[in-house]
Every structure is written in C-alpha cells, then in structure tokens.
C-alpha cells in the first residue's frame, strides 16, 4: 500500500493531463472501488483541461457536469475543450470526455477575474476538531471487513478524510438524520496554484456526498453492497479562496430521494469558518433486487 506522500504524488500525476492538440488533452485512468472510473477523477481532469485554456488570472467560480456513461479504468480518456466565450470578466468552457469513441462525461465551467463586491455567507455549523477524529486507517477497519477497508484506504490514500460520526457502513439497518460531516485535506502540501486546489476539492467532493442519502434509510452503500448507484450530475460554486492541503469541513445533507435517485447538497468551509464552496449532486441509488 503506498504511503500518503507517494499516493498524493500519484494523484497529481493522474491529474496532469497530456496536451495532444491545442484544445485536446489525454488523461490516464486507474481502478476504483467499483468497476468504473471514479467520477471525481473525471470531473477533476475535465476541469484541468478547461483551466489550461484560460488565462491564469481567471479563477474557476462554477462547474456543472453530467456523467453520461461509466468510464473504463483500463483505457485513457480524451478531453476536448470548446472555447464557448472569452468576455471581459468571465470565460466559459465546455469539455467533453470521450472513451472508445463515445462521450462519457460533459462539463461546463466558468472562470472570472477577481472583483470586489458584496459579501455575506451562511455561518459555519458546529463540528468537532478534525485532529480529534480517527484517521481512515484507524476508523475504517472498525466497520468494514479488512479486505474492503484496505481497498478503501488505498483508493483514498492521497487524502486525509475524517468522518465526524459513524459512516453509513458503520450503522447499517439504523436510519438516521440525512446529514453527515467530514473533514478533509490532501496528505501533503500543494503548490500555490489556485486551479490545483479547486481541482483537488472537485476530486474529493464526489467521495461522500451521497452518504447522507444512505443514512436516511439505514443503508451501508457501495462498500457493503446493499445499494447500487452512480453519480448522475454534479455542480459546484467556488465562493472564496481556500487551500485543499488545509482542513476543509464538508457539511452534507440529503433533502430528498425518490424514483431511484437521491440528492445531496453541501457546503464546504475553511477551518476558520469561511464558506468556500457549495455543492449539489444527484445520483442513482437503487436497492438490488
């Protein structure tokens, strides 16, 4: 199993796309916990592709994405960027990810030059100190078979992700309020590149957002196999500067689930209480027949 720093280096290499034409990039894939490419990887790579066609002084402020087909972890992914608009303040890009001749993912992202303006935010909710919470290596084996725990620890080794409460697979059969909190940061320092920090937060944002859907129904999720699911769409708004290598609180809830789909929504705060990101995701959540 890789150590934390080598795992982060591996993730940064995974997100460092090869430019094969002016607006065409190629990314590698790697196996995830399920037999498809992890959605956060595709979203993060697509944002990298978009960001590399935008002036450095324009920062990502939103993205909207659809997961169209499962990605093949054994094949590279080609990202084609469409330069939709370059305005005086805003830049818009559309990215299509293709494997085996078919689109698997679609992203629209908007970038903006820095501006002063009105400023207010929702207060940060109460949360335990992240340093007081068990690490993944300490927590996961308590609730999962050793083999499953080891696979999950390895898949997330680049990130220090700590649950404020018992995760869904630790309370199977016990419906709870559909809310969850995790703290996360990368396992190592990152360069001072604002796009890189946004990309890493995008990557992590797909890991736990639908947990709150599972909590409402006492389901353990993909780790224990009592539901099957996949991300359908994903939206993020980046409000204030942050660093993905410093603690971020991911405060998540699910307002509804119906029709084989569940909705998760969340706010991400810096440790000093600034609202950095808003996130909404809908996913397929089905009980196996």
N, C-alpha and C positions, 0 to 999 in steps of 0.2 A: 504494500500500500504506500503511495507516495507521501512524503512529508508535506506539511502545509505550504511551505515556500515553493517547492518544486511544483506542487499542484497549481498554485497561482500562476507560476511561470507558464505552465502548460495551458491554462485557460487564456492567458494573454496571447499566447501563440495561436490558439484556436480562433481568437477574435481578430487577429492581424491578417486581414484578407490580402490575397494576391490580386493586383490590378492586371487584368489581361487585355483591356482596351480602355479608352477614355472614361467611359461610364459603365464598365462591366468588370465585375470582381468575382473571384472564386474563393470559396471557403471550404475548409475540411469539416468533417463531422466526426462525432465519436458516439459510442454506445451510451444509452441512458438506462434508467431503471426499467423502462418499458421498451419493446422492440421498435422504437421510432426515435427520431431526433428530438431532443429536449426542446420544447417550444421557446424557452428563454434564450437558448443558443441562437436559434434562427432570428428571433427578434433583435437580439444584440448585434449579430453580424449584419443584418439589414440596416440597422442604424449606423453602424460603422461605414457601410457602403455609402449611405446618404451623406453622412458627415464629411466624407472625403471629397465631396464635390461642392462643398460650401466654404466660403471664406472663414478663417479661424476666428474672426471677431463676431460671428453669428452663432449664438448658442441654441441648442435644441430646447424648445419650450413645450412641444407636444408631439405625441405619436398616436396613430390609430392603425390597428393591424387586424388582419383576418388570417387564421390558419385554415388553409384550403384542403390540404392532403397530408397524410402522415409522411414525414421525411425519412429517407433511407439512410441509416447511420453508416452504411458501407460505401456511400458514394459522395463525391463533392457536390456542393451547391453553388450554382451560378446566380449572382445578383446583378440585375440590370437596373440602372438608375435613370429615371426620367426627370429632367430638369423642368419642372412644371412652371416655376415662377422665380424670378430674382427681382424683388422690389427694393425700394429704398430702405425699408426697415425689416422686411420679412422675406425669407427664402423658403420655398416649398419644394419638396422632393417626393417622388413616388418610386418605390422599389418593388420589384417582382423577383421572388426566389424560385429557381427552376431546378428540378431534378428529372432525369430521364425524359426530357422534352415536355414536362408538364409543370405548370405553376403549383407550388406547394404553399406559398405564403405571399401576402401582399401587405405592404407598409406605406402609409403616408406620414411624413414628418415635416414639421415646420420649425424654422430657426429664426432668431430675432437678434438684432443688435441691442446692446444694453441701453435701457432707458430708465430714468427716474419716473416715479408715478405714485398713485395712491397705494397705501399699504395697510392691510389688516389680515388677520388669519384666525382660524379656529384654535382654541387652546389645546396644548398637548395633553392627552389623557394621562392619568396616573399609571405608572408602570414600574416594576422592580428594577433595581440596578442591574445592568447586564452582567457585570462582573460577579454578581451573587448567584447567577443561574448556571446550571450544569452545562458543560461543553457537549457537543454532539457525541464525542467518544464516551462520555460519562452517561449521557441520557438515553441514547438510542438502544443499547443492549438491554436496558431495563424493561423495554416494552416490545421488542421485536426479537424473533429468532436470530441467533448470532450471524448466520449467513446473510440474512436480509439486512440486518444492522450494518454489517461490514460493507455491503454493496452501497448502502445509502451514505455511509460516512465517506467512502471513496468517491462517489459521484459528486459530493458537495465539499470535498476536501479543500478547495480554494477559498471557501467562505466559512467564517465562524458564525453559525446561525444558532441562536439560543432561544428556546421556547419559554415564554413566561409561565405557561401552565402545561399540563399534560397534553400532548398532541393527540389527534384523532385516534391513532392506532393504539394509544395507551388507555382509551376509555370506550372500547367497543361495547355496544349494547347499552350505553348510558347517554341518552340525548342530553345536550347541554345548550346553553345560550349560544347562538351562532356568532360568536366573537372569538378572536384569537389575537395574540400579540407575539411577535418575535423580534429580537434584536439581531442585527447582522452587520458585519463588516468583512472586508477581504482579509485573508490570512497573510498580510504583508502590505508594505507601503506601495502606493501607486504614484506614477509620475504626475506632475502638476498640469494635466491636460483635462479641461472641463468635459470634453466629449467622452474621454475614457471613463470618468466617474459616472456619467449618465448611462453609458453603455453597460457598466458593471451593475448598476442599480436595475437596469432593464432586465439583465440576465437573472438576477436573484428574484425579481418581482413575480416570476412565473412559478416559483418553487412551492409557495404555501398559500396563495390567495384563495383557493377553493377549499382549504381546510375548514373554514367556517361553515360551508355548506354541509360538510360531513358531520360536524359537531352537532348540528341541529337534529340529526337523525341517528346518532349513535353509531355511525359507520366509521370504519378504520381507514378506508381508502385503498389507494393503489398498492401500498406497502403490504397489506394483508389480503387483498383481492376480493373484498366484499362489495366493491363497486368497480365499474369500468368507466373511463372518462378520458376527455381530451379537451384542451383549450379550443375555443371557437373564435373569440375575438378578444382584443386586449387594447386598452387605451391608457395613456399616461400623460400627465401635465407636470412640467418641471417649473416650480414656482420660484425657488431661491437656491443660491449656490450651496453645495454640500460636497463632502468627500465620502466616497464609498469605502475608504480604508479607515474611517472613523465610525463609531457606533451610530446606527440608524434604527429607530423604532418603527416597525411595520405593524400598524394598528388596523386589523382587518375585521370585516363583518359580512354577513350574507343577509340581505333583506328579503330574498325570495328564492324559491326553487320550484319549478313546475315543468311539465312537458318534456321530461328527460334532460332538462338544463338547470344549471344553478348559477346564480350571480354573486360575485364577490366584489366588494368595494373597500378601499383602504386609503389611509393617509400615512405618509412616511415623514417622520420628524427627525431632526438632528438631536443629539443628546442634550443640547442647551435649549431645546423647545421650539426651534423654527420649523414651520411647515415647509418641507422641501418638495414633496411630490404627492399628487393624487393619482389613484389607480382604480380602474374598473375592468373586470374581466367576466365574460360568460363562458361556461364550459359545459360539455356533455357530462352528465352524471347519471349513470344507469345502474340499476341493480341487476346483476347477472341472473338469467333465467335458468 
